Amino acid sequence: MNNLSKNIKHLRRLKKLTQEVLAEELSVTRSRISSYEENRSSPTIEFLIDFSTYFKIPIDIIIKNDLTKAKDVSFIEVGDKRVLFPITVDSDNENLIEVISSKASAGYLLGYDDPEYIEQLEKIKLPFLPTGKHRAFPIKGDSMLPMKDGSYVVAEFVENIKEAKSGLSYIVVTKDDGMTYKRLENQVEEKQTFLLKPDNPSYPPYEVPVSEVLELWKFTCSINTQEYEEHELKLSSIIQMFNGLGVELEALKKSLG
């Protein structure tokens, strides 16, 4: 239960709350908050439910994971309850991104909001990325040429999917179709739908109701694997490509500076 006491204190401080204020919000005494934070007693189930509801973070995440390295912007609300797992950082406090391998992508629809699934994914650091939560996703098929099957797209999580911008490319995760990469037209105001357009004219566009969209990730950059054969596209080689790109751009940035 060591994580739990640390997490209660850390989450309170992220919201810049005193023990007195948090106690008032949760209708408990300040001494109870202090006792939980100092690990002198274990929180009751009722308290954990109220604490989880207040911070909009699932109880199992609060109990099982060390959240003390998470920044204030790390917790992104989706709907009323679900949150994206906190941004992962390395020993230098640099943000890391998760790489969804082709093999892991098969289970993404079931594990996208499961901390244990996310924790076991390969992680890399790309120092040139803008602020925000990013993940690397594999591309399947040839609907978005010139990207080859097996290429990877690094994309930024979109907190409010209804504000998606028309004409840009997104990773779209839906209840029925799983994960796909398409150019998007925002039709929320008129139809409550997105029109997904493949760049390859051989494939027709199609509509997806906004209510079916679980996650939306906006394209940031990609690793195109056209020069590689399918048998060469192992996760280890993809990781090397990303890491190499990060090193090269970091060196370029320093030389220009």
C-alpha positions as CSV (number, residue, x, y, z in Angstrom):
1,M,0.0,0.0,0.0
2,N,3.1,2.2,-0.1
3,N,2.1,3.6,-3.6
4,L,-1.3,4.5,-2.3
5,S,-0.1,6.9,0.5
6,K,2.3,8.6,-1.9
7,N,-0.3,8.9,-4.6
8,I,-2.9,10.5,-2.3
9,K,-0.4,13.2,-1.3
10,H,0.9,13.7,-4.8
11,L,-2.5,14.0,-6.5
12,R,-3.6,16.5,-3.8
13,R,-0.5,18.6,-4.4
14,L,-1.0,18.5,-8.2
15,K,-4.3,20.1,-7.6
16,K,-2.7,22.6,-5.2
17,L,-5.0,21.6,-2.4
18,T,-4.2,21.7,1.3
19,Q,-5.2,18.7,3.5
20,E,-7.9,20.9,5.0
21,V,-9.4,21.7,1.6
22,L,-9.3,18.1,0.3
23,A,-10.9,16.9,3.6
24,E,-13.7,19.4,3.0
25,E,-14.2,18.3,-0.6
26,L,-14.4,14.6,0.5
27,S,-16.3,15.2,3.7
28,V,-13.7,13.7,6.0
29,T,-11.4,15.1,8.7
30,R,-8.0,16.6,8.0
31,S,-6.5,14.1,10.3
32,R,-7.8,11.2,8.2
33,I,-6.1,12.7,5.1
34,S,-2.9,13.1,7.1
35,S,-3.0,9.6,8.4
36,Y,-3.5,8.2,4.8
37,E,-0.7,10.3,3.4
38,E,1.7,9.3,6.1
39,N,0.7,5.6,5.7
40,R,-0.3,5.4,9.4
41,S,-3.7,3.8,8.4
42,S,-5.3,2.4,5.3
43,P,-8.1,4.3,3.5
44,T,-11.6,2.8,3.6
45,I,-13.3,1.6,0.5
46,E,-15.8,4.5,0.8
47,F,-12.9,7.0,0.9
48,L,-11.2,5.4,-2.2
49,I,-14.4,5.5,-4.2
50,D,-14.9,9.2,-3.3
51,F,-11.2,10.0,-4.0
52,S,-11.3,8.2,-7.3
53,T,-14.5,10.0,-8.3
54,Y,-13.0,13.4,-7.3
55,F,-9.8,13.0,-9.3
56,K,-11.4,11.0,-12.1
57,I,-8.7,8.3,-11.9
58,P,-9.6,4.6,-11.6
59,I,-9.1,3.1,-8.1
60,D,-6.8,0.3,-9.5
61,I,-4.4,2.9,-11.0
62,I,-4.3,4.8,-7.7
63,I,-3.5,1.7,-5.7
64,K,-1.2,-0.3,-8.0
65,N,0.9,2.4,-9.8
66,D,3.5,5.0,-8.6
67,L,2.1,8.3,-10.0
68,T,4.6,10.6,-8.3
69,K,6.5,11.3,-11.5
70,A,3.4,12.4,-13.3
71,K,3.0,16.1,-14.2
72,D,-0.2,18.1,-13.8
73,V,-1.0,17.7,-17.5
74,S,-0.4,14.0,-17.5
75,F,-3.9,13.1,-16.6
76,I,-6.3,13.6,-19.6
77,E,-10.0,13.2,-19.0
78,V,-12.0,11.3,-21.5
79,G,-15.7,11.6,-20.9
80,D,-16.6,11.5,-17.2
81,K,-14.4,8.8,-15.8
82,R,-11.6,7.3,-18.0
83,V,-8.2,8.8,-18.1
84,L,-5.2,8.2,-20.3
85,F,-2.4,6.6,-18.3
86,P,0.0,9.2,-17.0
87,I,2.9,10.4,-19.3
88,T,5.9,8.2,-18.7
89,V,9.2,9.8,-17.9
90,D,12.8,8.5,-17.7
91,S,15.4,9.1,-15.1
92,D,16.2,12.5,-16.6
93,N,12.5,13.5,-16.4
94,E,12.2,13.3,-20.2
95,N,8.9,12.2,-21.7
96,L,8.8,8.7,-23.1
97,I,6.3,7.5,-25.7
98,E,4.8,4.0,-26.0
99,V,5.3,2.0,-29.2
100,I,2.4,-0.2,-30.2
101,S,3.9,-3.1,-32.1
102,S,2.0,-4.9,-34.8
103,K,1.5,-7.8,-32.5
104,A,0.4,-5.6,-29.6
105,S,-2.0,-3.6,-31.9
106,A,-4.3,-6.7,-32.1
107,G,-5.1,-6.2,-28.4
108,Y,-5.2,-2.4,-28.3
109,L,-9.0,-2.2,-28.4
110,L,-9.1,-4.2,-25.2
111,G,-6.0,-2.7,-23.5
112,Y,-6.0,1.0,-24.6
113,D,-7.2,2.1,-21.1
114,D,-5.6,-0.7,-19.1
115,P,-2.4,0.5,-17.2
116,E,-0.9,-3.0,-17.2
117,Y,-1.2,-3.3,-21.0
118,I,0.3,0.2,-21.5
119,E,3.1,-0.5,-19.0
120,Q,4.4,-3.6,-20.9
121,L,4.8,-1.7,-24.2
122,E,8.2,-0.7,-25.5
123,K,9.0,2.9,-24.7
124,I,11.3,5.4,-26.5
125,K,12.4,9.0,-26.2
126,L,12.0,11.4,-29.1
127,P,13.4,14.8,-27.9
128,F,12.0,16.8,-30.9
129,L,8.3,16.1,-30.1
130,P,6.0,19.0,-29.1
131,T,4.3,19.1,-25.7
132,G,1.6,16.5,-25.3
133,K,1.0,12.8,-24.9
134,H,2.3,10.8,-27.9
135,R,2.2,7.2,-29.0
136,A,3.7,5.4,-32.0
137,F,1.2,3.2,-34.0
138,P,1.8,0.7,-36.8
139,I,0.2,1.3,-40.2
140,K,-1.6,-1.6,-41.8
141,G,-2.6,-1.9,-45.5
142,D,-2.1,0.6,-48.3
143,S,-5.0,3.0,-47.9
144,M,-2.7,5.8,-46.9
145,L,0.0,5.7,-49.6
146,P,2.9,6.4,-49.8
147,M,3.2,4.8,-46.4
148,K,4.0,1.1,-46.6
149,D,2.3,-1.6,-44.5
150,G,4.5,-1.8,-41.3
151,S,5.4,1.9,-41.2
152,Y,4.9,3.8,-37.9
153,V,3.0,7.0,-37.2
154,V,3.8,9.0,-34.0
155,A,0.6,10.9,-33.0
156,E,-0.5,13.2,-30.3
157,F,-3.6,12.4,-28.2
158,V,-6.6,14.6,-28.8
159,E,-8.4,15.4,-25.6
160,N,-11.6,16.8,-27.2
161,I,-12.3,14.8,-30.3
162,K,-15.1,17.1,-31.4
163,E,-12.4,19.8,-32.0
164,A,-10.6,17.6,-34.6
165,K,-9.4,19.6,-37.6
166,S,-10.6,18.8,-41.1
167,G,-8.0,17.8,-43.6
168,L,-5.5,16.4,-41.1
169,S,-4.5,12.8,-40.6
170,Y,-5.4,10.9,-37.4
171,I,-5.2,7.6,-35.8
172,V,-8.8,6.8,-35.0
173,V,-9.7,4.1,-32.5
174,T,-13.4,2.9,-32.7
175,K,-15.5,0.3,-30.9
176,D,-16.2,-1.8,-34.0
177,D,-13.2,-1.3,-36.3
178,G,-10.4,-0.9,-33.9
179,M,-7.4,1.2,-34.9
180,T,-7.1,2.9,-38.3
181,Y,-5.1,5.8,-39.9
182,K,-7.1,8.1,-42.1
183,R,-7.5,11.8,-43.2
184,L,-10.5,13.3,-41.4
185,E,-13.3,15.6,-42.2
186,N,-15.1,17.0,-39.1
187,Q,-18.9,16.7,-39.6
188,V,-19.8,16.9,-35.9
189,E,-22.0,20.0,-36.1
190,E,-24.0,18.7,-39.1
191,K,-24.1,14.9,-38.6
192,Q,-22.3,14.0,-35.4
193,T,-19.9,12.0,-37.5
194,F,-16.3,12.0,-38.9
195,L,-15.7,11.3,-42.6
196,L,-12.6,9.2,-42.9
197,K,-10.8,9.6,-46.2
198,P,-8.0,7.2,-47.3
199,D,-5.3,9.0,-49.3
200,N,-5.2,6.1,-51.7
201,P,-8.1,6.8,-54.2
202,S,-8.7,3.1,-54.6
203,Y,-10.4,3.1,-51.3
204,P,-13.7,5.0,-50.7
205,P,-14.3,7.4,-47.7
206,Y,-16.7,6.3,-45.0
207,E,-18.4,7.9,-42.0
208,V,-18.0,7.0,-38.4
209,P,-20.3,8.3,-35.6
210,V,-18.5,10.4,-33.0
211,S,-20.1,8.2,-30.3
212,E,-18.2,5.2,-31.7
213,V,-14.8,6.9,-31.4
214,L,-12.8,5.8,-28.3
215,E,-9.6,7.7,-29.0
216,L,-8.2,10.2,-31.5
217,W,-4.5,10.8,-32.1
218,K,-3.3,13.6,-34.5
219,F,-0.4,12.8,-36.8
220,T,3.0,14.3,-35.7
221,C,5.6,12.4,-37.6
222,S,6.3,9.0,-39.2
223,I,8.9,6.4,-40.0
224,N,8.3,5.2,-43.6
225,T,9.6,1.7,-44.2
226,Q,9.3,1.6,-48.0
227,E,13.0,0.6,-48.3
228,Y,12.5,-2.4,-46.0
229,E,11.1,-5.8,-46.7
230,E,8.4,-7.2,-44.4
231,H,10.6,-9.7,-42.7
232,E,13.0,-6.8,-41.7
233,L,10.3,-4.9,-39.9
234,K,10.8,-6.3,-36.4
235,L,10.0,-4.1,-33.4
236,S,13.7,-3.9,-32.5
237,S,14.5,-2.4,-35.9
238,I,11.6,0.0,-35.7
239,I,12.9,1.1,-32.3
240,Q,16.4,1.7,-33.7
241,M,14.9,3.8,-36.5
242,F,13.1,6.0,-34.1
243,N,16.0,6.3,-31.7
244,G,18.3,7.1,-34.7
245,L,16.0,9.8,-35.9
246,G,15.9,11.4,-32.4
247,V,19.7,11.4,-32.2
248,E,20.1,12.9,-35.6
249,L,17.6,15.7,-35.1
250,E,19.0,16.5,-31.6
251,A,22.4,16.8,-33.2
252,L,21.1,19.0,-35.9
253,K,19.3,21.2,-33.4
254,K,22.6,21.7,-31.5
255,S,24.6,22.5,-34.6
256,L,22.0,25.1,-35.7
257,G,22.0,26.5,-32.2
